[in-house]
Amino acid sequence: MSHVVLHDDAANRRLMLLALAGHLAPQVWQQGADAALARLGHLAGYRDFDDAVTGIAANDCHQNVGLRGCYTATGVIRVEDTSPKTLKEIQLNRFTRPVARLAFGRLEPDRKLFHVQLDP
């Protein structure tokens, strides 16, 4: 840490504040040490390891991370995530349409061309 307080260096800002407060009120050092010991074993706000595993697993099962592509009636291949948020629309032309047919077979409106699921 330098003499300049950086906004993205929270750990060193906390230490600097503790040092300043401890210089003015020495009992703050003990309070700071007690608080640090109380936080040992806590992970990102979870009480313990088992609580963290449960919380992370519960969050992950709802993420549904993946991609899918479908052909539309307007001659577009729409690539979506599984939310389904459109990530990209690829307008086919006389050059890309044959390539898409080779890759995906018949291009029929509303046909799902691919689906890649990235989480189990």
Backbone as JSON Lines, residues from 0, in Angstrom:
{"i":0,"aa":"M","n":[0.85,-1.18,0.0],"ca":[0.0,0.0,0.0],"c":[0.89,1.23,0.0]}
{"i":1,"aa":"S","n":[0.5,2.2,-0.77],"ca":[1.26,3.45,-0.82],"c":[0.58,4.49,0.07]}
{"i":2,"aa":"H","n":[1.05,5.68,-0.02],"ca":[0.43,6.77,0.73],"c":[-0.87,7.23,0.09]}
{"i":3,"aa":"V","n":[-1.2,6.67,-1.07],"ca":[-2.44,7.01,-1.77],"c":[-3.46,5.92,-1.47]}
{"i":4,"aa":"V","n":[-4.64,6.3,-1.01],"ca":[-5.7,5.35,-0.73],"c":[-6.43,5.04,-2.03]}
{"i":5,"aa":"L","n":[-6.42,3.78,-2.42],"ca":[-7.05,3.37,-3.66],"c":[-8.43,2.8,-3.38]}
{"i":6,"aa":"H","n":[-9.39,3.12,-4.23],"ca":[-10.76,2.67,-4.02],"c":[-10.92,1.18,-4.22]}
{"i":7,"aa":"D","n":[-10.07,0.56,-5.01],"ca":[-10.22,-0.87,-5.29],"c":[-9.37,-1.75,-4.39]}
{"i":8,"aa":"D","n":[-8.85,-1.2,-3.3],"ca":[-8.0,-1.96,-2.38],"c":[-8.63,-1.96,-0.99]}
{"i":9,"aa":"A","n":[-9.77,-2.61,-0.87],"ca":[-10.55,-2.58,0.37],"c":[-9.78,-3.15,1.56]}
{"i":10,"aa":"A","n":[-9.04,-4.23,1.36],"ca":[-8.33,-4.86,2.47],"c":[-7.31,-3.9,3.08]}
{"i":11,"aa":"N","n":[-6.53,-3.23,2.25],"ca":[-5.53,-2.3,2.77],"c":[-6.16,-1.02,3.31]}
{"i":12,"aa":"R","n":[-7.28,-0.6,2.74],"ca":[-7.98,0.56,3.32],"c":[-8.45,0.23,4.73]}
{"i":13,"aa":"R","n":[-8.96,-1.0,4.91],"ca":[-9.42,-1.42,6.23],"c":[-8.27,-1.42,7.23]}
{"i":14,"aa":"L","n":[-7.09,-1.93,6.8],"ca":[-5.92,-1.96,7.68],"c":[-5.44,-0.56,8.03]}
{"i":15,"aa":"M","n":[-5.46,0.33,7.03],"ca":[-5.03,1.69,7.3],"c":[-5.96,2.37,8.29]}
{"i":16,"aa":"L","n":[-7.26,2.18,8.12],"ca":[-8.22,2.77,9.05],"c":[-8.04,2.21,10.45]}
{"i":17,"aa":"L","n":[-7.8,0.9,10.56],"ca":[-7.57,0.27,11.86],"c":[-6.3,0.83,12.49]}
{"i":18,"aa":"A","n":[-5.25,1.02,11.69],"ca":[-4.0,1.56,12.22],"c":[-4.19,2.98,12.73]}
{"i":19,"aa":"L","n":[-4.92,3.8,11.97],"ca":[-5.17,5.17,12.42],"c":[-6.01,5.19,13.69]}
{"i":20,"aa":"A","n":[-7.07,4.39,13.69],"ca":[-7.94,4.34,14.88],"c":[-7.18,3.76,16.07]}
{"i":21,"aa":"G","n":[-6.33,2.72,15.82],"ca":[-5.56,2.11,16.9],"c":[-4.52,3.05,17.47]}
{"i":22,"aa":"H","n":[-4.01,3.94,16.65],"ca":[-3.04,4.93,17.14],"c":[-3.73,5.91,18.1]}
{"i":23,"aa":"L","n":[-4.97,6.28,17.76],"ca":[-5.7,7.24,18.6],"c":[-6.37,6.59,19.8]}
{"i":24,"aa":"A","n":[-6.8,5.34,19.65],"ca":[-7.48,4.62,20.73],"c":[-6.96,3.18,20.73]}
{"i":25,"aa":"P","n":[-5.93,2.87,21.52],"ca":[-5.27,1.57,21.47],"c":[-6.21,0.36,21.68]}
{"i":26,"aa":"Q","n":[-7.33,0.52,22.36],"ca":[-8.24,-0.61,22.56],"c":[-8.86,-1.08,21.23]}
{"i":27,"aa":"V","n":[-8.82,-0.25,20.2],"ca":[-9.36,-0.6,18.89],"c":[-8.61,-1.79,18.3]}
{"i":28,"aa":"W","n":[-7.29,-1.91,18.59],"ca":[-6.51,-3.04,18.07],"c":[-7.13,-4.36,18.52]}
{"i":29,"aa":"Q","n":[-7.47,-4.47,19.81],"ca":[-8.06,-5.7,20.33],"c":[-9.43,-5.95,19.7]}
{"i":30,"aa":"Q","n":[-10.22,-4.89,19.55],"ca":[-11.54,-5.04,18.93],"c":[-11.41,-5.5,17.48]}
{"i":31,"aa":"G","n":[-10.43,-4.94,16.78],"ca":[-10.2,-5.34,15.39],"c":[-9.76,-6.79,15.29]}
{"i":32,"aa":"A","n":[-8.88,-7.21,16.2],"ca":[-8.42,-8.61,16.2],"c":[-9.58,-9.55,16.52]}
{"i":33,"aa":"D","n":[-10.41,-9.18,17.5],"ca":[-11.57,-10.01,17.86],"c":[-12.54,-10.15,16.67]}
{"i":34,"aa":"A","n":[-12.77,-9.04,15.96],"ca":[-13.68,-9.07,14.81],"c":[-13.11,-9.95,13.7]}
{"i":35,"aa":"A","n":[-11.79,-9.87,13.46],"ca":[-11.17,-10.7,12.42],"c":[-11.27,-12.17,12.78]}
{"i":36,"aa":"L","n":[-11.05,-12.51,14.05],"ca":[-11.17,-13.91,14.49],"c":[-12.61,-14.4,14.36]}
{"i":37,"aa":"A","n":[-13.56,-13.55,14.6],"ca":[-14.98,-13.95,14.49],"c":[-15.36,-14.24,13.04]}
{"i":38,"aa":"R","n":[-14.66,-13.58,12.09],"ca":[-14.96,-13.79,10.67],"c":[-14.27,-15.02,10.09]}
{"i":39,"aa":"L","n":[-13.34,-15.61,10.81],"ca":[-12.64,-16.79,10.29],"c":[-13.64,-17.9,9.99]}
{"i":40,"aa":"G","n":[-13.47,-18.53,8.86],"ca":[-14.35,-19.63,8.48],"c":[-15.6,-19.18,7.76]}
{"i":41,"aa":"H","n":[-15.83,-17.89,7.65],"ca":[-16.98,-17.37,6.92],"c":[-16.58,-17.15,5.47]}
{"i":42,"aa":"L","n":[-17.44,-17.54,4.58],"ca":[-17.16,-17.4,3.15],"c":[-18.27,-16.6,2.5]}
{"i":43,"aa":"A","n":[-17.96,-15.4,2.07],"ca":[-18.9,-14.56,1.32],"c":[-20.26,-14.45,1.98]}
{"i":44,"aa":"G","n":[-20.27,-14.3,3.28],"ca":[-21.53,-14.12,3.99],"c":[-22.19,-15.41,4.45]}
{"i":45,"aa":"Y","n":[-21.62,-16.57,4.1],"ca":[-22.16,-17.85,4.56],"c":[-21.62,-18.17,5.94]}
{"i":46,"aa":"R","n":[-22.41,-18.86,6.77],"ca":[-22.02,-19.16,8.14],"c":[-20.86,-20.14,8.22]}
{"i":47,"aa":"D","n":[-20.85,-21.15,7.34],"ca":[-19.81,-22.16,7.36],"c":[-19.73,-22.81,5.97]}
{"i":48,"aa":"F","n":[-18.84,-23.81,5.84],"ca":[-18.63,-24.45,4.55],"c":[-19.91,-25.08,4.02]}
{"i":49,"aa":"D","n":[-20.62,-25.82,4.85],"ca":[-21.85,-26.49,4.41],"c":[-22.9,-25.49,3.94]}
{"i":50,"aa":"D","n":[-23.01,-24.37,4.66],"ca":[-23.96,-23.33,4.26],"c":[-23.55,-22.74,2.9]}
{"i":51,"aa":"A","n":[-22.24,-22.57,2.68],"ca":[-21.76,-22.04,1.39],"c":[-22.07,-23.01,0.26]}
{"i":52,"aa":"V","n":[-21.83,-24.31,0.47],"ca":[-22.11,-25.31,-0.56],"c":[-23.59,-25.3,-0.91]}
{"i":53,"aa":"T","n":[-24.45,-25.26,0.1],"ca":[-25.89,-25.24,-0.13],"c":[-26.31,-23.99,-0.89]}
{"i":54,"aa":"G","n":[-25.81,-22.84,-0.48],"ca":[-26.18,-21.59,-1.14],"c":[-25.7,-21.51,-2.57]}
{"i":55,"aa":"I","n":[-24.47,-21.94,-2.8],"ca":[-23.91,-21.89,-4.15],"c":[-24.62,-22.88,-5.06]}
{"i":56,"aa":"A","n":[-24.89,-24.08,-4.55],"ca":[-25.59,-25.09,-5.36],"c":[-27.01,-24.63,-5.68]}
{"i":57,"aa":"A","n":[-27.69,-24.01,-4.73],"ca":[-29.05,-23.54,-4.98],"c":[-29.05,-22.44,-6.03]}
{"i":58,"aa":"N","n":[-28.06,-21.57,-5.99],"ca":[-27.97,-20.5,-6.98],"c":[-27.64,-21.08,-8.35]}
{"i":59,"aa":"D","n":[-26.7,-22.02,-8.41],"ca":[-26.26,-22.57,-9.68],"c":[-27.37,-23.31,-10.4]}
{"i":60,"aa":"C","n":[-28.22,-24.01,-9.66],"ca":[-29.24,-24.8,-10.34],"c":[-30.28,-23.93,-11.04]}
{"i":61,"aa":"H","n":[-30.27,-22.64,-10.75],"ca":[-31.21,-21.75,-11.4],"c":[-30.59,-20.91,-12.5]}
{"i":62,"aa":"Q","n":[-29.28,-21.06,-12.72],"ca":[-28.61,-20.24,-13.72],"c":[-28.89,-20.72,-15.14]}
{"i":63,"aa":"N","n":[-28.89,-22.04,-15.34],"ca":[-29.16,-22.6,-16.66],"c":[-28.33,-21.92,-17.74]}
{"i":64,"aa":"V","n":[-27.05,-22.07,-17.64],"ca":[-26.12,-21.42,-18.55],"c":[-26.0,-22.24,-19.83]}
{"i":65,"aa":"G","n":[-26.28,-21.64,-20.96],"ca":[-26.18,-22.34,-22.22],"c":[-26.5,-21.43,-23.39]}
{"i":66,"aa":"L","n":[-26.4,-22.0,-24.58],"ca":[-26.71,-21.28,-25.82],"c":[-27.63,-22.13,-26.67]}
{"i":67,"aa":"R","n":[-28.47,-21.48,-27.44],"ca":[-29.27,-22.2,-28.42],"c":[-29.45,-21.3,-29.64]}
{"i":68,"aa":"G","n":[-29.65,-21.96,-30.76],"ca":[-29.85,-21.23,-32.0],"c":[-31.07,-21.76,-32.72]}
{"i":69,"aa":"C","n":[-31.83,-20.87,-33.32],"ca":[-33.0,-21.3,-34.1],"c":[-33.07,-20.47,-35.38]}
{"i":70,"aa":"Y","n":[-33.7,-21.08,-36.36],"ca":[-33.88,-20.42,-37.65],"c":[-35.26,-19.77,-37.63]}
{"i":71,"aa":"T","n":[-35.35,-18.54,-38.1],"ca":[-36.62,-17.82,-38.07],"c":[-37.22,-17.72,-39.47]}
{"i":72,"aa":"A","n":[-38.47,-17.32,-39.51],"ca":[-39.19,-17.17,-40.79],"c":[-38.61,-16.04,-41.64]}
{"i":73,"aa":"T","n":[-37.83,-15.17,-41.02],"ca":[-37.25,-14.04,-41.76],"c":[-35.86,-14.34,-42.3]}
{"i":74,"aa":"G","n":[-35.44,-15.62,-42.23],"ca":[-34.13,-15.99,-42.76],"c":[-32.98,-15.64,-41.85]}
{"i":75,"aa":"V","n":[-33.23,-15.61,-40.56],"ca":[-32.22,-15.23,-39.57],"c":[-31.94,-16.43,-38.67]}
{"i":76,"aa":"I","n":[-30.69,-16.63,-38.33],"ca":[-30.36,-17.56,-37.25],"c":[-30.22,-16.71,-35.99]}
{"i":77,"aa":"R","n":[-31.09,-16.99,-35.02],"ca":[-31.07,-16.24,-33.76],"c":[-30.35,-17.08,-32.71]}
{"i":78,"aa":"V","n":[-29.31,-16.5,-32.12],"ca":[-28.56,-17.16,-31.05],"c":[-29.0,-16.52,-29.73]}
{"i":79,"aa":"E","n":[-29.44,-17.38,-28.8],"ca":[-29.96,-16.9,-27.51],"c":[-29.22,-17.61,-26.39]}
{"i":80,"aa":"D","n":[-29.21,-16.95,-25.22],"ca":[-28.82,-17.71,-24.04],"c":[-30.08,-18.38,-23.53]}
{"i":81,"aa":"T","n":[-30.0,-19.11,-22.45],"ca":[-31.16,-19.88,-22.01],"c":[-32.13,-19.08,-21.15]}
{"i":82,"aa":"S","n":[-31.99,-17.74,-21.15],"ca":[-32.92,-16.94,-20.36],"c":[-34.29,-16.66,-21.0]}
{"i":83,"aa":"P","n":[-34.6,-16.6,-22.24],"ca":[-33.82,-16.52,-23.48],"c":[-33.6,-15.08,-23.91]}
{"i":84,"aa":"K","n":[-32.41,-14.61,-23.77],"ca":[-32.01,-13.28,-24.23],"c":[-31.31,-13.46,-25.58]}
{"i":85,"aa":"T","n":[-31.7,-12.66,-26.57],"ca":[-31.06,-12.75,-27.89],"c":[-29.66,-12.16,-27.8]}
{"i":86,"aa":"L","n":[-28.67,-12.98,-28.16],"ca":[-27.29,-12.54,-28.14],"c":[-26.83,-12.04,-29.5]}
{"i":87,"aa":"K","n":[-27.33,-12.69,-30.55],"ca":[-26.9,-12.33,-31.9],"c":[-27.94,-12.8,-32.9]}
{"i":88,"aa":"E","n":[-28.17,-12.03,-33.93],"ca":[-29.01,-12.44,-35.04],"c":[-28.15,-12.4,-36.29]}
{"i":89,"aa":"I","n":[-28.09,-13.54,-36.97],"ca":[-27.25,-13.65,-38.16],"c":[-28.16,-13.73,-39.38]}
{"i":90,"aa":"Q","n":[-28.15,-12.68,-40.18],"ca":[-28.95,-12.64,-41.4],"c":[-28.25,-13.47,-42.46]}
{"i":91,"aa":"L","n":[-28.93,-14.51,-42.95],"ca":[-28.33,-15.36,-43.97],"c":[-28.45,-14.72,-45.34]}
{"i":92,"aa":"N","n":[-27.46,-14.96,-46.17],"ca":[-27.47,-14.45,-47.54],"c":[-27.15,-15.62,-48.49]}
{"i":93,"aa":"R","n":[-26.95,-15.34,-49.74],"ca":[-26.76,-16.41,-50.72],"c":[-25.47,-17.2,-50.49]}
{"i":94,"aa":"F","n":[-24.55,-16.64,-49.72],"ca":[-23.31,-17.36,-49.41],"c":[-23.42,-18.13,-48.09]}
{"i":95,"aa":"T","n":[-24.03,-17.51,-47.09],"ca":[-24.08,-18.15,-45.77],"c":[-25.2,-19.18,-45.65]}
{"i":96,"aa":"R","n":[-26.26,-19.04,-46.44],"ca":[-27.38,-20.0,-46.37],"c":[-26.92,-21.42,-46.7]}
{"i":97,"aa":"P","n":[-26.14,-21.65,-47.8],"ca":[-25.67,-23.02,-48.07],"c":[-24.76,-23.57,-46.96]}
{"i":98,"aa":"V","n":[-23.96,-22.72,-46.38],"ca":[-23.09,-23.15,-45.28],"c":[-23.95,-23.57,-44.08]}
{"i":99,"aa":"A","n":[-24.99,-22.78,-43.78],"ca":[-25.89,-23.11,-42.68],"c":[-26.61,-24.43,-42.95]}
{"i":100,"aa":"R","n":[-27.02,-24.66,-44.21],"ca":[-27.69,-25.93,-44.56],"c":[-26.74,-27.11,-44.37]}
{"i":101,"aa":"L","n":[-25.47,-26.94,-44.75],"ca":[-24.49,-28.0,-44.54],"c":[-24.31,-28.3,-43.05]}
{"i":102,"aa":"A","n":[-24.3,-27.25,-42.26],"ca":[-24.06,-27.41,-40.82],"c":[-25.28,-27.94,-40.08]}
{"i":103,"aa":"F","n":[-26.49,-27.48,-40.45],"ca":[-27.68,-27.77,-39.65],"c":[-28.76,-28.56,-40.38]}
{"i":104,"aa":"G","n":[-28.6,-28.81,-41.66],"ca":[-29.65,-29.51,-42.42],"c":[-30.71,-28.52,-42.9]}
{"i":105,"aa":"R","n":[-31.94,-29.02,-43.04],"ca":[-33.04,-28.17,-43.56],"c":[-33.26,-26.96,-42.65]}
{"i":106,"aa":"L","n":[-33.44,-25.82,-43.28],"ca":[-33.71,-24.59,-42.56],"c":[-35.21,-24.31,-42.63]}
{"i":107,"aa":"E","n":[-35.91,-24.65,-41.56],"ca":[-37.35,-24.45,-41.49],"c":[-37.63,-23.43,-40.39]}
{"i":108,"aa":"P","n":[-38.61,-22.54,-40.61],"ca":[-38.94,-21.53,-39.6],"c":[-39.23,-22.16,-38.24]}
{"i":109,"aa":"D","n":[-38.69,-21.53,-37.21],"ca":[-38.86,-21.93,-35.81],"c":[-38.2,-23.26,-35.47]}
{"i":110,"aa":"R","n":[-37.29,-23.72,-36.31],"ca":[-36.58,-24.97,-36.03],"c":[-35.36,-24.67,-35.16]}
{"i":111,"aa":"K","n":[-35.21,-25.46,-34.08],"ca":[-34.04,-25.33,-33.23],"c":[-32.86,-25.97,-33.96]}
{"i":112,"aa":"L","n":[-31.79,-25.22,-34.16],"ca":[-30.62,-25.7,-34.89],"c":[-29.57,-26.31,-33.97]}
{"i":113,"aa":"F","n":[-29.42,-25.73,-32.8],"ca":[-28.47,-26.27,-31.83],"c":[-28.85,-25.81,-30.43]}
{"i":114,"aa":"H","n":[-28.37,-26.57,-29.46],"ca":[-28.58,-26.25,-28.05],"c":[-27.38,-26.79,-27.3]}
{"i":115,"aa":"V","n":[-26.64,-25.91,-26.63],"ca":[-25.47,-26.3,-25.86],"c":[-25.74,-25.9,-24.42]}
{"i":116,"aa":"Q","n":[-25.79,-26.87,-23.53],"ca":[-26.03,-26.61,-22.11],"c":[-24.69,-26.65,-21.39]}
{"i":117,"aa":"L","n":[-24.31,-25.58,-20.71],"ca":[-22.99,-25.49,-20.09],"c":[-22.98,-25.84,-18.62]}
{"i":118,"aa":"D","n":[-24.12,-25.97,-18.0],"ca":[-24.15,-26.44,-16.61],"c":[-24.85,-27.79,-16.58]}
{"i":119,"aa":"P","n":[-24.56,-28.6,-15.56],"ca":[-25.14,-29.95,-15.54],"c":[-26.62,-29.98,-15.32]}
